[in-house]
Amino acid sequence: KPGAAIIRAYELSATVTAIDYPTRKVTLKGPNGKTLQVTAKPEIRRFNEIKVGDLVTARLVVSC
């Protein structure tokens, strides 16, 4: 339909490979070896405790 959006939700375990704390950008490396940069929402509690090398569970929502 015109104006409709396709929304997909994903959940994955990934390793944190880089963090930019001021912008809240996090680079994640998935189990397939691919990397993805995401911006952590303000609702993420204890963001300042995340470190490079941590294993995290990421929930991503993508709309097209």
GUPA-72524 format. One record per atom (N, C-alpha, C, O): residue number from 1; residue in three letters; x, y, z; atom name. Coordinates in nm, 2 decimals, always signed. Example, Ala and Ser with C-alpha at 12.3 -4.5 7.8 and 13.67 -1.06 7.14 Angstrom:
<recs>
1_ALA_+1.32_-0.57_+0.78_N .
1_ALA_+1.23_-0.45_+0.78_CA .
1_ALA_+1.32_-0.33_+0.78_C .
1_ALA_+1.42_-0.33_+0.85_O .
2_SER_+1.28_-0.22_+0.71_N .
2_SER_+1.37_-0.11_+0.71_CA .
2_SER_+1.29_+0.00_+0.79_C .
2_SER_+1.34_+0.11_+0.80_O .
</recs>
This chain:
<recs>
1_LYS_+0.08_-0.12_+0.00_N .
1_LYS_+0.00_+0.00_+0.00_CA .
1_LYS_+0.09_+0.12_+0.00_C .
1_LYS_+0.19_+0.12_+0.06_O .
2_PRO_+0.05_+0.23_-0.07_N .
2_PRO_+0.12_+0.35_-0.06_CA .
2_PRO_+0.13_+0.41_+0.08_C .
2_PRO_+0.02_+0.41_+0.15_O .
3_GLY_+0.24_+0.45_+0.12_N .
3_GLY_+0.26_+0.51_+0.25_CA .
3_GLY_+0.28_+0.41_+0.36_C .
3_GLY_+0.30_+0.45_+0.48_O .
4_ALA_+0.27_+0.28_+0.33_N .
4_ALA_+0.29_+0.18_+0.43_CA .
4_ALA_+0.43_+0.16_+0.46_C .
4_ALA_+0.52_+0.17_+0.37_O .
5_ALA_+0.47_+0.12_+0.58_N .
5_ALA_+0.61_+0.09_+0.61_CA .
5_ALA_+0.62_-0.06_+0.65_C .
5_ALA_+0.53_-0.12_+0.71_O .
6_ILE_+0.73_-0.11_+0.61_N .
6_ILE_+0.77_-0.25_+0.65_CA .
6_ILE_+0.85_-0.24_+0.77_C .
6_ILE_+0.96_-0.17_+0.77_O .
7_ILE_+0.81_-0.31_+0.88_N .
7_ILE_+0.89_-0.30_+1.00_CA .
7_ILE_+0.93_-0.44_+1.04_C .
7_ILE_+0.85_-0.53_+1.04_O .
8_ARG_+1.06_-0.45_+1.07_N .
8_ARG_+1.11_-0.58_+1.11_CA .
8_ARG_+1.19_-0.56_+1.24_C .
8_ARG_+1.25_-0.46_+1.26_O .
9_ALA_+1.18_-0.66_+1.33_N .
9_ALA_+1.25_-0.65_+1.46_CA .
9_ALA_+1.35_-0.77_+1.46_C .
9_ALA_+1.31_-0.88_+1.42_O .
10_TYR_+1.46_-0.74_+1.51_N .
10_TYR_+1.57_-0.84_+1.52_CA .
10_TYR_+1.62_-0.84_+1.66_C .
10_TYR_+1.62_-0.74_+1.73_O .
11_GLU_+1.67_-0.96_+1.71_N .
11_GLU_+1.74_-0.97_+1.83_CA .
11_GLU_+1.86_-1.05_+1.81_C .
11_GLU_+1.85_-1.16_+1.75_O .
12_LEU_+1.98_-1.00_+1.85_N .
12_LEU_+2.10_-1.08_+1.83_CA .
12_LEU_+2.20_-1.05_+1.94_C .
12_LEU_+2.19_-0.95_+2.01_O .
13_SER_+2.28_-1.15_+1.96_N .
13_SER_+2.39_-1.14_+2.06_CA .
13_SER_+2.51_-1.09_+1.98_C .
13_SER_+2.54_-1.14_+1.87_O .
14_ALA_+2.58_-0.99_+2.03_N .
14_ALA_+2.69_-0.93_+1.96_CA .
14_ALA_+2.80_-0.88_+2.06_C .
14_ALA_+2.77_-0.86_+2.18_O .
15_THR_+2.92_-0.87_+2.01_N .
15_THR_+3.03_-0.82_+2.09_CA .
15_THR_+3.05_-0.67_+2.06_C .
15_THR_+3.05_-0.63_+1.94_O .
16_VAL_+3.07_-0.59_+2.16_N .
16_VAL_+3.09_-0.45_+2.15_CA .
16_VAL_+3.24_-0.43_+2.10_C .
16_VAL_+3.33_-0.48_+2.17_O .
17_THR_+3.26_-0.36_+1.99_N .
17_THR_+3.39_-0.34_+1.94_CA .
17_THR_+3.44_-0.20_+1.95_C .
17_THR_+3.56_-0.17_+1.94_O .
18_ALA_+3.34_-0.10_+1.97_N .
18_ALA_+3.38_+0.04_+1.98_CA .
18_ALA_+3.26_+0.11_+2.05_C .
18_ALA_+3.14_+0.07_+2.03_O .
19_ILE_+3.29_+0.21_+2.12_N .
19_ILE_+3.19_+0.29_+2.19_CA .
19_ILE_+3.23_+0.44_+2.18_C .
19_ILE_+3.34_+0.48_+2.21_O .
20_ASP_+3.13_+0.52_+2.14_N .
20_ASP_+3.15_+0.67_+2.15_CA .
20_ASP_+3.04_+0.72_+2.25_C .
20_ASP_+2.93_+0.74_+2.22_O .
21_TYR_+3.09_+0.74_+2.38_N .
21_TYR_+3.00_+0.77_+2.49_CA .
21_TYR_+2.92_+0.90_+2.46_C .
21_TYR_+2.80_+0.90_+2.49_O .
22_PRO_+2.98_+1.01_+2.42_N .
22_PRO_+2.91_+1.13_+2.41_CA .
22_PRO_+2.79_+1.12_+2.30_C .
22_PRO_+2.69_+1.18_+2.32_O .
23_THR_+2.81_+1.05_+2.19_N .
23_THR_+2.71_+1.04_+2.09_CA .
23_THR_+2.62_+0.91_+2.11_C .
23_THR_+2.52_+0.89_+2.04_O .
24_ARG_+2.67_+0.82_+2.20_N .
24_ARG_+2.60_+0.70_+2.23_CA .
24_ARG_+2.60_+0.60_+2.11_C .
24_ARG_+2.51_+0.51_+2.10_O .
25_LYS_+2.70_+0.62_+2.03_N .
25_LYS_+2.71_+0.52_+1.91_CA .
25_LYS_+2.80_+0.40_+1.96_C .
25_LYS_+2.90_+0.42_+2.02_O .
26_VAL_+2.75_+0.28_+1.92_N .
26_VAL_+2.81_+0.16_+1.96_CA .
26_VAL_+2.83_+0.08_+1.83_C .
26_VAL_+2.74_+0.06_+1.75_O .
27_THR_+2.95_+0.02_+1.82_N .
27_THR_+2.97_-0.07_+1.71_CA .
27_THR_+2.97_-0.21_+1.76_C .
27_THR_+3.04_-0.24_+1.86_O .
28_LEU_+2.89_-0.29_+1.70_N .
28_LEU_+2.87_-0.43_+1.74_CA .
28_LEU_+2.91_-0.53_+1.63_C .
28_LEU_+2.90_-0.50_+1.51_O .
29_LYS_+2.97_-0.64_+1.67_N .
29_LYS_+3.01_-0.74_+1.58_CA .
29_LYS_+2.93_-0.87_+1.61_C .
29_LYS_+2.94_-0.92_+1.72_O .
30_GLY_+2.85_-0.91_+1.51_N .
30_GLY_+2.76_-1.02_+1.53_CA .
30_GLY_+2.83_-1.15_+1.51_C .
30_GLY_+2.95_-1.16_+1.48_O .
31_PRO_+2.76_-1.26_+1.53_N .
31_PRO_+2.82_-1.39_+1.53_CA .
31_PRO_+2.87_-1.43_+1.39_C .
31_PRO_+2.95_-1.52_+1.37_O .
32_ASN_+2.81_-1.36_+1.28_N .
32_ASN_+2.86_-1.39_+1.15_CA .
32_ASN_+2.98_-1.31_+1.11_C .
32_ASN_+3.03_-1.32_+1.00_O .
33_GLY_+3.03_-1.22_+1.20_N .
33_GLY_+3.15_-1.14_+1.18_CA .
33_GLY_+3.12_-1.01_+1.12_C .
33_GLY_+3.22_-0.93_+1.11_O .
34_LYS_+3.00_-0.98_+1.08_N .
34_LYS_+2.97_-0.85_+1.03_CA .
34_LYS_+2.95_-0.75_+1.14_C .
34_LYS_+2.91_-0.78_+1.26_O .
35_THR_+2.99_-0.62_+1.11_N .
35_THR_+2.97_-0.52_+1.21_CA .
35_THR_+2.86_-0.42_+1.18_C .
35_THR_+2.82_-0.41_+1.06_O .
36_LEU_+2.80_-0.36_+1.28_N .
36_LEU_+2.69_-0.27_+1.27_CA .
36_LEU_+2.71_-0.16_+1.37_C .
36_LEU_+2.73_-0.19_+1.49_O .
37_GLN_+2.69_-0.03_+1.33_N .
37_GLN_+2.69_+0.08_+1.42_CA .
37_GLN_+2.55_+0.12_+1.45_C .
37_GLN_+2.47_+0.14_+1.36_O .
38_VAL_+2.52_+0.13_+1.58_N .
38_VAL_+2.39_+0.17_+1.63_CA .
38_VAL_+2.40_+0.28_+1.73_C .
38_VAL_+2.51_+0.30_+1.79_O .
39_THR_+2.29_+0.35_+1.75_N .
39_THR_+2.29_+0.46_+1.85_CA .
39_THR_+2.20_+0.41_+1.96_C .
39_THR_+2.08_+0.37_+1.94_O .
40_ALA_+2.25_+0.40_+2.08_N .
40_ALA_+2.17_+0.36_+2.19_CA .
40_ALA_+2.08_+0.46_+2.24_C .
40_ALA_+2.11_+0.58_+2.25_O .
41_LYS_+1.95_+0.42_+2.26_N .
41_LYS_+1.85_+0.52_+2.30_CA .
41_LYS_+1.87_+0.56_+2.44_C .
41_LYS_+1.94_+0.49_+2.52_O .
42_PRO_+1.82_+0.68_+2.48_N .
42_PRO_+1.84_+0.73_+2.62_CA .
42_PRO_+1.78_+0.63_+2.72_C .
42_PRO_+1.82_+0.64_+2.84_O .
43_GLU_+1.68_+0.55_+2.68_N .
43_GLU_+1.62_+0.45_+2.78_CA .
43_GLU_+1.72_+0.34_+2.83_C .
43_GLU_+1.69_+0.28_+2.92_O .
44_ILE_+1.83_+0.33_+2.76_N .
44_ILE_+1.92_+0.22_+2.79_CA .
44_ILE_+1.99_+0.27_+2.93_C .
44_ILE_+2.06_+0.37_+2.93_O .
45_ARG_+1.96_+0.19_+3.03_N .
45_ARG_+2.02_+0.22_+3.16_CA .
45_ARG_+2.16_+0.17_+3.17_C .
45_ARG_+2.19_+0.07_+3.10_O .
46_ARG_+2.24_+0.23_+3.25_N .
46_ARG_+2.38_+0.19_+3.28_CA .
46_ARG_+2.46_+0.19_+3.15_C .
46_ARG_+2.55_+0.11_+3.14_O .
47_PHE_+2.43_+0.27_+3.06_N .
47_PHE_+2.51_+0.28_+2.93_CA .
47_PHE_+2.66_+0.30_+2.96_C .
47_PHE_+2.74_+0.24_+2.89_O .
48_ASN_+2.69_+0.38_+3.06_N .
48_ASN_+2.83_+0.41_+3.09_CA .
48_ASN_+2.90_+0.29_+3.14_C .
48_ASN_+3.03_+0.30_+3.15_O .
49_GLU_+2.84_+0.18_+3.17_N .
49_GLU_+2.91_+0.06_+3.22_CA .
49_GLU_+2.94_-0.03_+3.10_C .
49_GLU_+3.02_-0.13_+3.13_O .
50_ILE_+2.89_-0.01_+2.98_N .
50_ILE_+2.92_-0.10_+2.87_CA .
50_ILE_+3.07_-0.07_+2.83_C .
50_ILE_+3.11_+0.04_+2.82_O .
51_LYS_+3.14_-0.18_+2.81_N .
51_LYS_+3.28_-0.17_+2.77_CA .
51_LYS_+3.31_-0.25_+2.64_C .
51_LYS_+3.24_-0.34_+2.61_O .
52_VAL_+3.42_-0.21_+2.57_N .
52_VAL_+3.46_-0.29_+2.45_CA .
52_VAL_+3.49_-0.43_+2.50_C .
52_VAL_+3.56_-0.45_+2.60_O .
53_GLY_+3.44_-0.52_+2.42_N .
53_GLY_+3.46_-0.67_+2.45_CA .
53_GLY_+3.34_-0.73_+2.52_C .
53_GLY_+3.33_-0.85_+2.53_O .
54_ASP_+3.25_-0.65_+2.57_N .
54_ASP_+3.13_-0.70_+2.63_CA .
54_ASP_+3.04_-0.77_+2.53_C .
54_ASP_+3.03_-0.73_+2.42_O .
55_LEU_+2.97_-0.88_+2.57_N .
55_LEU_+2.87_-0.94_+2.49_CA .
55_LEU_+2.74_-0.89_+2.53_C .
55_LEU_+2.70_-0.89_+2.65_O .
56_VAL_+2.66_-0.84_+2.44_N .
56_VAL_+2.53_-0.77_+2.46_CA .
56_VAL_+2.43_-0.84_+2.38_C .
56_VAL_+2.45_-0.90_+2.28_O .
57_THR_+2.30_-0.82_+2.42_N .
57_THR_+2.19_-0.86_+2.34_CA .
57_THR_+2.13_-0.74_+2.29_C .
57_THR_+2.09_-0.65_+2.36_O .
58_ALA_+2.12_-0.72_+2.16_N .
58_ALA_+2.07_-0.60_+2.09_CA .
58_ALA_+1.93_-0.64_+2.03_C .
58_ALA_+1.92_-0.74_+1.97_O .
59_ARG_+1.84_-0.55_+2.05_N .
59_ARG_+1.71_-0.55_+1.98_CA .
59_ARG_+1.70_-0.44_+1.89_C .
59_ARG_+1.70_-0.32_+1.93_O .
60_LEU_+1.69_-0.47_+1.76_N .
60_LEU_+1.69_-0.37_+1.66_CA .
60_LEU_+1.55_-0.37_+1.59_C .
60_LEU_+1.50_-0.47_+1.56_O .
61_VAL_+1.50_-0.25_+1.56_N .
61_VAL_+1.38_-0.23_+1.48_CA .
61_VAL_+1.41_-0.15_+1.36_C .
61_VAL_+1.46_-0.04_+1.37_O .
62_VAL_+1.38_-0.21_+1.24_N .
62_VAL_+1.42_-0.15_+1.12_CA .
62_VAL_+1.29_-0.12_+1.04_C .
62_VAL_+1.21_-0.21_+1.02_O .
63_SER_+1.27_+0.00_+0.99_N .
63_SER_+1.15_+0.03_+0.91_CA .
63_SER_+1.20_+0.07_+0.77_C .
63_SER_+1.30_+0.15_+0.76_O .
64_CYS_+1.13_+0.04_+0.67_N .
64_CYS_+1.16_+0.08_+0.53_CA .
64_CYS_+1.04_+0.14_+0.47_C .
64_CYS_+1.04_+0.18_+0.35_O .
</recs>
